[in-house]
Amino acid sequence: MAGKTGRILLALTGNHRQERIHIMPRVPAIDQECCIGCEVCTQTCPEVFRMQGEDDHGHDHGHDHGKAEVYNPTGAPDERIEQAMDSCPAACIYWDE
């Protein structure tokens, strides 16, 4: 699935003209001090989240994972990312806007 590059909204301006307004996508972030390394986000939305030490293909290179990280912030729809946020037992995933 291709990543998002933003959203286009149409806004009415003076004289009933429509103008396109480009809105940047929200970017998920993880509070590293709060993360407990449970891997729920990586299981819920692997297109966006991975454990530290994994490469882009999910391969472990023998590192101690410990914490999750965002490696592809636009890799899934907002709804999937929010599902990972809602599932996080430490509530450490948030939108960095």
CORKACOR-V937368 format. One record per helix or strand of 3 or more residues. SS is the DSSP state (A for helix, B for strand). FROM is the first residue (numbers start at 1). LEN is the number of residues. If there is no record, write none. Layout:
# CORKACOR-V937368
ss:SS from:FROM len:LEN
ss:SS from:FROM len:LEN
This chain:
# CORKACOR-V937368
ss:B from:7 len:6
ss:A from:14 len:3
ss:B from:18 len:6
ss:B from:27 len:4
ss:A from:40 len:5
ss:B from:49 len:3
ss:B from:68 len:3
ss:A from:78 len:10
ss:B from:93 len:4
